[in-house]
């Protein structure tokens, strides 16, 4: 025997509403939910990946600097309302 205490009134109301909708007992709904949850918790669902050492794969990007002062260049400085700009960009259709 397992007793479950639900301290969340919102969740409790949802369970009772769902039970009435399905015309089942609350116990049956709870048991089905627990079974579904436990069935999904199998080892097969776990993602297996190898961890790599970031220090082994890190490298510095090297580029040649010609000495030109680029501090005055400000990309997208002509845009006053960035939200409107992005909104309009997303609405442009590719022809």
RORO-882435 format. One record per atom (N, C-alpha, C): residue number from 0; residue in three letters; chain; atom name; x, y, z. Coordinates in Angstrom, 1 decimal. Example, Ala and Ser with C-alpha at 12.3 -4.5 7.8 and 13.67 -1.06 7.14 Angstrom:
{pos 0&code ALA&unit A&site N&xx 13.2&yy -5.7&zz 7.8}
{pos 0&code ALA&unit A&site CA&xx 12.3&yy -4.5&zz 7.8}
{pos 0&code ALA&unit A&site C&xx 13.2&yy -3.3&zz 7.8}
{pos 1&code SER&unit A&site N&xx 12.8&yy -2.2&zz 7.1}
{pos 1&code SER&unit A&site CA&xx 13.7&yy -1.1&zz 7.1}
{pos 1&code SER&unit A&site C&xx 12.9&yy 0.0&zz 7.9}
! end
This chain:
{pos 0&code UNK&unit A&site N&xx 0.8&yy -1.2&zz 0.0}
{pos 0&code UNK&unit A&site CA&xx 0.0&yy 0.0&zz 0.0}
{pos 0&code UNK&unit A&site C&xx 0.9&yy 1.2&zz 0.0}
{pos 1&code UNK&unit A&site N&xx 0.5&yy 2.2&zz -0.8}
{pos 1&code UNK&unit A&site CA&xx 1.2&yy 3.4&zz -0.9}
{pos 1&code UNK&unit A&site C&xx 0.3&yy 4.6&zz -0.8}
{pos 2&code UNK&unit A&site N&xx 0.6&yy 5.5&zz 0.1}
{pos 2&code UNK&unit A&site CA&xx -0.3&yy 6.7&zz 0.3}
{pos 2&code UNK&unit A&site C&xx 0.5&yy 7.9&zz -0.2}
{pos 3&code UNK&unit A&site N&xx -0.3&yy 8.7&zz -1.0}
{pos 3&code UNK&unit A&site CA&xx 0.3&yy 9.9&zz -1.6}
{pos 3&code UNK&unit A&site C&xx -0.4&yy 11.1&zz -1.1}
{pos 4&code UNK&unit A&site N&xx 0.4&yy 12.1&zz -0.5}
{pos 4&code UNK&unit A&site CA&xx -0.2&yy 13.3&zz 0.0}
{pos 4&code UNK&unit A&site C&xx 0.1&yy 14.4&zz -1.0}
{pos 5&code UNK&unit A&site N&xx -0.9&yy 15.1&zz -1.5}
{pos 5&code UNK&unit A&site CA&xx -0.7&yy 16.2&zz -2.5}
{pos 5&code UNK&unit A&site C&xx -1.0&yy 17.5&zz -1.8}
{pos 6&code UNK&unit A&site N&xx 0.1&yy 18.3&zz -1.6}
{pos 6&code UNK&unit A&site CA&xx -0.1&yy 19.6&zz -0.9}
{pos 6&code UNK&unit A&site C&xx -0.4&yy 20.7&zz -1.9}
{pos 7&code UNK&unit A&site N&xx -0.4&yy 20.4&zz -3.2}
{pos 7&code UNK&unit A&site CA&xx -0.7&yy 21.5&zz -4.2}
{pos 7&code UNK&unit A&site C&xx -2.1&yy 21.4&zz -4.6}
{pos 8&code UNK&unit A&site N&xx -2.9&yy 22.4&zz -4.2}
{pos 8&code UNK&unit A&site CA&xx -4.3&yy 22.4&zz -4.4}
{pos 8&code UNK&unit A&site C&xx -4.7&yy 22.4&zz -5.9}
{pos 9&code UNK&unit A&site N&xx -3.9&yy 23.2&zz -6.6}
{pos 9&code UNK&unit A&site CA&xx -4.1&yy 23.3&zz -8.1}
{pos 9&code UNK&unit A&site C&xx -4.0&yy 21.9&zz -8.8}
{pos 10&code UNK&unit A&site N&xx -3.0&yy 21.2&zz -8.4}
{pos 10&code UNK&unit A&site CA&xx -2.7&yy 19.9&zz -9.0}
{pos 10&code UNK&unit A&site C&xx -3.8&yy 18.9&zz -8.5}
{pos 11&code UNK&unit A&site N&xx -4.2&yy 19.0&zz -7.3}
{pos 11&code UNK&unit A&site CA&xx -5.3&yy 18.2&zz -6.7}
{pos 11&code UNK&unit A&site C&xx -6.6&yy 18.4&zz -7.5}
{pos 12&code UNK&unit A&site N&xx -6.9&yy 19.6&zz -7.8}
{pos 12&code UNK&unit A&site CA&xx -8.1&yy 20.0&zz -8.5}
{pos 12&code UNK&unit A&site C&xx -8.1&yy 19.4&zz -9.9}
{pos 13&code UNK&unit A&site N&xx -6.9&yy 19.5&zz -10.6}
{pos 13&code UNK&unit A&site CA&xx -6.7&yy 19.0&zz -11.9}
{pos 13&code UNK&unit A&site C&xx -6.9&yy 17.5&zz -11.9}
{pos 14&code UNK&unit A&site N&xx -6.4&yy 16.8&zz -10.9}
{pos 14&code UNK&unit A&site CA&xx -6.5&yy 15.3&zz -10.9}
{pos 14&code UNK&unit A&site C&xx -8.0&yy 15.0&zz -10.7}
{pos 15&code UNK&unit A&site N&xx -8.7&yy 15.6&zz -9.8}
{pos 15&code UNK&unit A&site CA&xx -10.1&yy 15.3&zz -9.6}
{pos 15&code UNK&unit A&site C&xx -11.0&yy 15.6&zz -10.9}
{pos 16&code UNK&unit A&site N&xx -10.7&yy 16.7&zz -11.5}
{pos 16&code UNK&unit A&site CA&xx -11.4&yy 17.1&zz -12.7}
{pos 16&code UNK&unit A&site C&xx -11.1&yy 16.1&zz -13.8}
{pos 17&code UNK&unit A&site N&xx -9.9&yy 15.7&zz -14.0}
{pos 17&code UNK&unit A&site CA&xx -9.5&yy 14.7&zz -15.0}
{pos 17&code UNK&unit A&site C&xx -10.2&yy 13.3&zz -14.7}
{pos 18&code UNK&unit A&site N&xx -10.3&yy 12.9&zz -13.4}
{pos 18&code UNK&unit A&site CA&xx -10.9&yy 11.7&zz -13.0}
{pos 18&code UNK&unit A&site C&xx -12.4&yy 11.7&zz -13.4}
{pos 19&code UNK&unit A&site N&xx -13.0&yy 12.9&zz -13.1}
{pos 19&code UNK&unit A&site CA&xx -14.5&yy 13.0&zz -13.4}
{pos 19&code UNK&unit A&site C&xx -14.7&yy 12.9&zz -14.9}
{pos 20&code UNK&unit A&site N&xx -13.8&yy 13.6&zz -15.7}
{pos 20&code UNK&unit A&site CA&xx -13.9&yy 13.6&zz -17.1}
{pos 20&code UNK&unit A&site C&xx -13.8&yy 12.2&zz -17.7}
{pos 21&code UNK&unit A&site N&xx -12.9&yy 11.4&zz -17.2}
{pos 21&code UNK&unit A&site CA&xx -12.6&yy 10.1&zz -17.7}
{pos 21&code UNK&unit A&site C&xx -13.5&yy 9.0&zz -17.0}
{pos 22&code UNK&unit A&site N&xx -14.3&yy 9.5&zz -16.0}
{pos 22&code UNK&unit A&site CA&xx -15.2&yy 8.6&zz -15.3}
{pos 22&code UNK&unit A&site C&xx -14.5&yy 7.5&zz -14.6}
{pos 23&code UNK&unit A&site N&xx -13.4&yy 7.8&zz -14.0}
{pos 23&code UNK&unit A&site CA&xx -12.6&yy 6.8&zz -13.3}
{pos 23&code UNK&unit A&site C&xx -12.3&yy 7.3&zz -11.9}
{pos 24&code UNK&unit A&site N&xx -11.9&yy 6.4&zz -11.0}
{pos 24&code UNK&unit A&site CA&xx -11.5&yy 6.8&zz -9.6}
{pos 24&code UNK&unit A&site C&xx -10.2&yy 7.5&zz -9.7}
{pos 25&code UNK&unit A&site N&xx -10.0&yy 8.4&zz -8.7}
{pos 25&code UNK&unit A&site CA&xx -8.8&yy 9.1&zz -8.5}
{pos 25&code UNK&unit A&site C&xx -7.6&yy 8.2&zz -8.4}
{pos 26&code UNK&unit A&site N&xx -7.8&yy 7.1&zz -7.7}
{pos 26&code UNK&unit A&site CA&xx -6.7&yy 6.1&zz -7.5}
{pos 26&code UNK&unit A&site C&xx -6.3&yy 5.5&zz -8.8}
{pos 27&code UNK&unit A&site N&xx -7.2&yy 5.2&zz -9.7}
{pos 27&code UNK&unit A&site CA&xx -6.9&yy 4.6&zz -11.0}
{pos 27&code UNK&unit A&site C&xx -6.1&yy 5.6&zz -11.8}
{pos 28&code UNK&unit A&site N&xx -6.5&yy 6.8&zz -11.8}
{pos 28&code UNK&unit A&site CA&xx -5.8&yy 7.9&zz -12.6}
{pos 28&code UNK&unit A&site C&xx -4.4&yy 8.1&zz -12.1}
{pos 29&code UNK&unit A&site N&xx -4.2&yy 8.1&zz -10.7}
{pos 29&code UNK&unit A&site CA&xx -2.9&yy 8.3&zz -10.1}
{pos 29&code UNK&unit A&site C&xx -2.0&yy 7.1&zz -10.4}
{pos 30&code UNK&unit A&site N&xx -2.5&yy 5.9&zz -10.4}
{pos 30&code UNK&unit A&site CA&xx -1.7&yy 4.7&zz -10.7}
{pos 30&code UNK&unit A&site C&xx -1.3&yy 4.7&zz -12.1}
{pos 31&code UNK&unit A&site N&xx -2.2&yy 5.1&zz -13.0}
{pos 31&code UNK&unit A&site CA&xx -1.8&yy 5.1&zz -14.5}
{pos 31&code UNK&unit A&site C&xx -0.7&yy 6.2&zz -14.7}
{pos 32&code UNK&unit A&site N&xx -0.8&yy 7.3&zz -14.0}
{pos 32&code UNK&unit A&site CA&xx 0.1&yy 8.4&zz -14.2}
{pos 32&code UNK&unit A&site C&xx 1.5&yy 7.9&zz -13.7}
{pos 33&code UNK&unit A&site N&xx 1.5&yy 7.3&zz -12.5}
{pos 33&code UNK&unit A&site CA&xx 2.8&yy 6.8&zz -12.0}
{pos 33&code UNK&unit A&site C&xx 3.4&yy 5.7&zz -12.9}
{pos 34&code UNK&unit A&site N&xx 2.6&yy 4.8&zz -13.4}
{pos 34&code UNK&unit A&site CA&xx 3.1&yy 3.8&zz -14.3}
{pos 34&code UNK&unit A&site C&xx 3.7&yy 4.4&zz -15.6}
{pos 35&code UNK&unit A&site N&xx 3.0&yy 5.3&zz -16.2}
{pos 35&code UNK&unit A&site CA&xx 3.5&yy 6.0&zz -17.4}
{pos 35&code UNK&unit A&site C&xx 4.8&yy 6.7&zz -17.1}
{pos 36&code UNK&unit A&site N&xx 4.9&yy 7.3&zz -15.9}
{pos 36&code UNK&unit A&site CA&xx 6.2&yy 8.0&zz -15.5}
{pos 36&code UNK&unit A&site C&xx 7.3&yy 7.0&zz -15.4}
{pos 37&code UNK&unit A&site N&xx 7.0&yy 5.9&zz -14.7}
{pos 37&code UNK&unit A&site CA&xx 8.1&yy 4.9&zz -14.5}
{pos 37&code UNK&unit A&site C&xx 8.5&yy 4.2&zz -15.8}
{pos 38&code UNK&unit A&site N&xx 7.6&yy 4.0&zz -16.7}
{pos 38&code UNK&unit A&site CA&xx 7.9&yy 3.4&zz -18.0}
{pos 38&code UNK&unit A&site C&xx 8.8&yy 4.3&zz -18.8}
{pos 39&code UNK&unit A&site N&xx 8.7&yy 5.6&zz -18.6}
{pos 39&code UNK&unit A&site CA&xx 9.5&yy 6.5&zz -19.4}
{pos 39&code UNK&unit A&site C&xx 10.9&yy 6.6&zz -18.8}
{pos 40&code UNK&unit A&site N&xx 11.1&yy 6.2&zz -17.6}
{pos 40&code UNK&unit A&site CA&xx 12.4&yy 6.3&zz -16.9}
{pos 40&code UNK&unit A&site C&xx 13.2&yy 5.1&zz -17.1}
{pos 41&code UNK&unit A&site N&xx 13.4&yy 4.7&zz -18.3}
{pos 41&code UNK&unit A&site CA&xx 14.2&yy 3.5&zz -18.6}
{pos 41&code UNK&unit A&site C&xx 15.6&yy 4.0&zz -19.0}
{pos 42&code UNK&unit A&site N&xx 16.6&yy 3.1&zz -18.9}
{pos 42&code UNK&unit A&site CA&xx 17.9&yy 3.4&zz -19.3}
{pos 42&code UNK&unit A&site C&xx 18.1&yy 3.7&zz -20.8}
{pos 43&code UNK&unit A&site N&xx 17.1&yy 3.2&zz -21.6}
{pos 43&code UNK&unit A&site CA&xx 17.2&yy 3.4&zz -23.0}
{pos 43&code UNK&unit A&site C&xx 17.0&yy 4.9&zz -23.4}
{pos 44&code UNK&unit A&site N&xx 16.3&yy 5.6&zz -22.6}
{pos 44&code UNK&unit A&site CA&xx 16.0&yy 7.0&zz -22.9}
{pos 44&code UNK&unit A&site C&xx 17.2&yy 7.9&zz -22.6}
{pos 45&code UNK&unit A&site N&xx 18.2&yy 7.4&zz -21.9}
{pos 45&code UNK&unit A&site CA&xx 19.3&yy 8.3&zz -21.5}
{pos 45&code UNK&unit A&site C&xx 20.2&yy 8.5&zz -22.7}
{pos 46&code UNK&unit A&site N&xx 20.7&yy 9.7&zz -22.9}
{pos 46&code UNK&unit A&site CA&xx 21.6&yy 10.1&zz -24.0}
{pos 46&code UNK&unit A&site C&xx 23.0&yy 9.7&zz -23.5}
{pos 47&code UNK&unit A&site N&xx 23.7&yy 9.0&zz -24.3}
{pos 47&code UNK&unit A&site CA&xx 25.1&yy 8.6&zz -24.0}
{pos 47&code UNK&unit A&site C&xx 26.0&yy 9.4&zz -24.8}
{pos 48&code UNK&unit A&site N&xx 26.9&yy 10.1&zz -24.2}
{pos 48&code UNK&unit A&site CA&xx 27.9&yy 10.9&zz -25.0}
{pos 48&code UNK&unit A&site C&xx 29.2&yy 10.9&zz -24.2}
{pos 49&code UNK&unit A&site N&xx 30.3&yy 11.1&zz -25.0}
{pos 49&code UNK&unit A&site CA&xx 31.6&yy 11.1&zz -24.4}
{pos 49&code UNK&unit A&site C&xx 31.9&yy 12.6&zz -24.1}
{pos 50&code UNK&unit A&site N&xx 32.5&yy 12.8&zz -22.9}
{pos 50&code UNK&unit A&site CA&xx 32.9&yy 14.1&zz -22.5}
{pos 50&code UNK&unit A&site C&xx 34.3&yy 14.4&zz -23.0}
{pos 51&code UNK&unit A&site N&xx 34.5&yy 15.5&zz -23.6}
{pos 51&code UNK&unit A&site CA&xx 35.8&yy 15.9&zz -24.1}
{pos 51&code UNK&unit A&site C&xx 36.5&yy 16.9&zz -23.2}
{pos 52&code UNK&unit A&site N&xx 37.8&yy 16.9&zz -23.2}
{pos 52&code UNK&unit A&site CA&xx 38.5&yy 17.9&zz -22.4}
{pos 52&code UNK&unit A&site C&xx 38.6&yy 19.2&zz -23.2}
{pos 53&code UNK&unit A&site N&xx 37.9&yy 20.3&zz -22.8}
{pos 53&code UNK&unit A&site CA&xx 37.9&yy 21.5&zz -23.6}
{pos 53&code UNK&unit A&site C&xx 39.3&yy 22.1&zz -23.8}
{pos 54&code UNK&unit A&site N&xx 40.2&yy 21.9&zz -22.8}
{pos 54&code UNK&unit A&site CA&xx 41.5&yy 22.4&zz -22.9}
{pos 54&code UNK&unit A&site C&xx 42.3&yy 21.7&zz -24.0}
{pos 55&code UNK&unit A&site N&xx 42.0&yy 20.5&zz -24.3}
{pos 55&code UNK&unit A&site CA&xx 42.7&yy 19.7&zz -25.4}
{pos 55&code UNK&unit A&site C&xx 42.3&yy 20.3&zz -26.8}
{pos 56&code UNK&unit A&site N&xx 41.1&yy 20.7&zz -26.9}
{pos 56&code UNK&unit A&site CA&xx 40.6&yy 21.2&zz -28.2}
{pos 56&code UNK&unit A&site C&xx 40.6&yy 22.7&zz -28.4}
{pos 57&code UNK&unit A&site N&xx 41.0&yy 23.4&zz -27.4}
{pos 57&code UNK&unit A&site CA&xx 41.0&yy 24.9&zz -27.5}
{pos 57&code UNK&unit A&site C&xx 42.1&yy 25.4&zz -28.4}
{pos 58&code UNK&unit A&site N&xx 41.8&yy 26.4&zz -29.1}
{pos 58&code UNK&unit A&site CA&xx 42.9&yy 27.0&zz -29.9}
{pos 58&code UNK&unit A&site C&xx 42.6&yy 28.5&zz -30.0}
{pos 59&code UNK&unit A&site N&xx 43.6&yy 29.3&zz -30.2}
{pos 59&code UNK&unit A&site CA&xx 43.5&yy 30.7&zz -30.3}
{pos 59&code UNK&unit A&site C&xx 43.3&yy 31.1&zz -31.8}
{pos 60&code UNK&unit A&site N&xx 42.4&yy 32.0&zz -32.0}
{pos 60&code UNK&unit A&site CA&xx 42.2&yy 32.5&zz -33.4}
{pos 60&code UNK&unit A&site C&xx 43.2&yy 33.6&zz -33.6}
{pos 61&code UNK&unit A&site N&xx 43.9&yy 33.5&zz -34.7}
{pos 61&code UNK&unit A&site CA&xx 45.0&yy 34.5&zz -35.0}
{pos 61&code UNK&unit A&site C&xx 44.6&yy 35.1&zz -36.3}
{pos 62&code UNK&unit A&site N&xx 44.7&yy 36.5&zz -36.3}
{pos 62&code UNK&unit A&site CA&xx 44.4&yy 37.2&zz -37.6}
{pos 62&code UNK&unit A&site C&xx 45.4&yy 38.4&zz -37.6}
{pos 63&code UNK&unit A&site N&xx 45.6&yy 38.8&zz -38.8}
{pos 63&code UNK&unit A&site CA&xx 46.6&yy 39.9&zz -39.0}
{pos 63&code UNK&unit A&site C&xx 45.8&yy 41.3&zz -38.8}
{pos 64&code UNK&unit A&site N&xx 46.4&yy 42.1&zz -38.1}
{pos 64&code UNK&unit A&site CA&xx 45.8&yy 43.5&zz -37.8}
{pos 64&code UNK&unit A&site C&xx 46.6&yy 44.5&zz -38.6}
{pos 65&code UNK&unit A&site N&xx 46.0&yy 45.2&zz -39.5}
{pos 65&code UNK&unit A&site CA&xx 46.7&yy 46.2&zz -40.3}
{pos 65&code UNK&unit A&site C&xx 46.8&yy 47.5&zz -39.7}
{pos 66&code UNK&unit A&site N&xx 46.3&yy 47.7&zz -38.4}
{pos 66&code UNK&unit A&site CA&xx 46.5&yy 48.9&zz -37.7}
{pos 66&code UNK&unit A&site C&xx 45.4&yy 49.9&zz -37.9}
{pos 67&code UNK&unit A&site N&xx 44.4&yy 49.6&zz -38.7}
{pos 67&code UNK&unit A&site CA&xx 43.4&yy 50.6&zz -39.0}
{pos 67&code UNK&unit A&site C&xx 42.4&yy 50.7&zz -37.8}
{pos 68&code UNK&unit A&site N&xx 42.1&yy 51.9&zz -37.5}
{pos 68&code UNK&unit A&site CA&xx 41.2&yy 52.2&zz -36.3}
{pos 68&code UNK&unit A&site C&xx 39.7&yy 51.9&zz -36.7}
{pos 69&code UNK&unit A&site N&xx 39.1&yy 50.9&zz -36.2}
{pos 69&code UNK&unit A&site CA&xx 37.8&yy 50.6&zz -36.5}
{pos 69&code UNK&unit A&site C&xx 36.8&yy 50.9&zz -35.4}
{pos 70&code UNK&unit A&site N&xx 37.2&yy 51.7&zz -34.4}
{pos 70&code UNK&unit A&site CA&xx 36.4&yy 51.9&zz -33.2}
{pos 70&code UNK&unit A&site C&xx 35.1&yy 52.8&zz -33.6}
{pos 71&code UNK&unit A&site N&xx 35.2&yy 53.5&zz -34.7}
{pos 71&code UNK&unit A&site CA&xx 34.0&yy 54.3&zz -35.1}
{pos 71&code UNK&unit A&site C&xx 33.0&yy 53.6&zz -35.9}
{pos 72&code UNK&unit A&site N&xx 33.2&yy 52.3&zz -36.2}
{pos 72&code UNK&unit A&site CA&xx 32.3&yy 51.5&zz -37.0}
{pos 72&code UNK&unit A&site C&xx 31.3&yy 50.9&zz -36.0}
{pos 73&code UNK&unit A&site N&xx 30.0&yy 51.1&zz -36.2}
{pos 73&code UNK&unit A&site CA&xx 29.0&yy 50.6&zz -35.4}
{pos 73&code UNK&unit A&site C&xx 27.9&yy 49.9&zz -36.3}
{pos 74&code UNK&unit A&site N&xx 28.0&yy 48.6&zz -36.4}
{pos 74&code UNK&unit A&site CA&xx 27.0&yy 47.9&zz -37.3}
{pos 74&code UNK&unit A&site C&xx 25.6&yy 48.1&zz -36.7}
{pos 75&code UNK&unit A&site N&xx 24.6&yy 48.2&zz -37.6}
{pos 75&code UNK&unit A&site CA&xx 23.2&yy 48.3&zz -37.3}
{pos 75&code UNK&unit A&site C&xx 22.9&yy 49.6&zz -36.5}
{pos 76&code UNK&unit A&site N&xx 23.7&yy 50.6&zz -36.5}
{pos 76&code UNK&unit A&site CA&xx 23.4&yy 51.8&zz -35.8}
{pos 76&code UNK&unit A&site C&xx 22.3&yy 52.6&zz -36.4}
{pos 77&code UNK&unit A&site N&xx 21.9&yy 52.3&zz -37.6}
{pos 77&code UNK&unit A&site CA&xx 20.9&yy 53.0&zz -38.3}
{pos 77&code UNK&unit A&site C&xx 19.5&yy 52.6&zz -37.8}
{pos 78&code UNK&unit A&site N&xx 19.4&yy 51.5&zz -37.1}
{pos 78&code UNK&unit A&site CA&xx 18.1&yy 50.9&zz -36.6}
{pos 78&code UNK&unit A&site C&xx 17.7&yy 51.6&zz -35.3}
{pos 79&code UNK&unit A&site N&xx 16.5&yy 52.2&zz -35.3}
{pos 79&code UNK&unit A&site CA&xx 16.1&yy 52.9&zz -34.2}
{pos 79&code UNK&unit A&site C&xx 15.3&yy 52.0&zz -33.3}
{pos 80&code UNK&unit A&site N&xx 14.4&yy 51.2&zz -33.8}
{pos 80&code UNK&unit A&site CA&xx 13.6&yy 50.2&zz -33.1}
{pos 80&code UNK&unit A&site C&xx 13.9&yy 48.8&zz -33.5}
{pos 81&code UNK&unit A&site N&xx 14.7&yy 48.2&zz -32.6}
{pos 81&code UNK&unit A&site CA&xx 15.2&yy 46.8&zz -33.0}
{pos 81&code UNK&unit A&site C&xx 14.1&yy 45.8&zz -33.0}
{pos 82&code UNK&unit A&site N&xx 13.1&yy 45.9&zz -32.2}
{pos 82&code UNK&unit A&site CA&xx 12.0&yy 45.0&zz -32.2}
{pos 82&code UNK&unit A&site C&xx 11.2&yy 45.1&zz -33.5}
{pos 83&code UNK&unit A&site N&xx 11.0&yy 46.3&zz -33.9}
{pos 83&code UNK&unit A&site CA&xx 10.3&yy 46.5&zz -35.2}
{pos 83&code UNK&unit A&site C&xx 11.1&yy 46.0&zz -36.4}
{pos 84&code UNK&unit A&site N&xx 12.4&yy 46.2&zz -36.3}
{pos 84&code UNK&unit A&site CA&xx 13.3&yy 45.8&zz -37.4}
{pos 84&code UNK&unit A&site C&xx 13.3&yy 44.2&zz -37.5}
{pos 85&code UNK&unit A&site N&xx 13.4&yy 43.5&zz -36.4}
{pos 85&code UNK&unit A&site CA&xx 13.3&yy 42.1&zz -36.4}
{pos 85&code UNK&unit A&site C&xx 12.0&yy 41.6&zz -36.9}
{pos 86&code UNK&unit A&site N&xx 10.9&yy 42.2&zz -36.4}
{pos 86&code UNK&unit A&site CA&xx 9.5&yy 41.9&zz -36.8}
{pos 86&code UNK&unit A&site C&xx 9.4&yy 42.0&zz -38.3}
{pos 87&code UNK&unit A&site N&xx 9.9&yy 43.1&zz -38.8}
{pos 87&code UNK&unit A&site CA&xx 9.8&yy 43.3&zz -40.3}
{pos 87&code UNK&unit A&site C&xx 10.6&yy 42.3&zz -41.1}
{pos 88&code UNK&unit A&site N&xx 11.8&yy 41.9&zz -40.5}
{pos 88&code UNK&unit A&site CA&xx 12.7&yy 41.0&zz -41.2}
{pos 88&code UNK&unit A&site C&xx 12.0&yy 39.6&zz -41.3}
{pos 89&code UNK&unit A&site N&xx 11.3&yy 39.2&zz -40.2}
{pos 89&code UNK&unit A&site CA&xx 10.7&yy 37.9&zz -40.2}
{pos 89&code UNK&unit A&site C&xx 9.5&yy 37.9&zz -41.1}
{pos 90&code UNK&unit A&site N&xx 8.9&yy 39.0&zz -41.5}
{pos 90&code UNK&unit A&site CA&xx 7.8&yy 39.0&zz -42.4}
{pos 90&code UNK&unit A&site C&xx 8.1&yy 39.1&zz -43.9}
{pos 91&code UNK&unit A&site N&xx 9.4&yy 39.3&zz -44.2}
{pos 91&code UNK&unit A&site CA&xx 9.9&yy 39.4&zz -45.6}
{pos 91&code UNK&unit A&site C&xx 9.8&yy 38.0&zz -46.2}
{pos 92&code UNK&unit A&site N&xx 9.1&yy 37.9&zz -47.3}
{pos 92&code UNK&unit A&site CA&xx 9.0&yy 36.6&zz -48.0}
{pos 92&code UNK&unit A&site C&xx 10.1&yy 36.4&zz -49.0}
{pos 93&code UNK&unit A&site N&xx 10.7&yy 35.2&zz -49.0}
{pos 93&code UNK&unit A&site CA&xx 11.7&yy 34.9&zz -50.0}
{pos 93&code UNK&unit A&site C&xx 11.0&yy 34.6&zz -51.3}
{pos 94&code UNK&unit A&site N&xx 11.5&yy 35.3&zz -52.4}
{pos 94&code UNK&unit A&site CA&xx 10.8&yy 35.1&zz -53.7}
{pos 94&code UNK&unit A&site C&xx 11.7&yy 34.3&zz -54.6}
! end
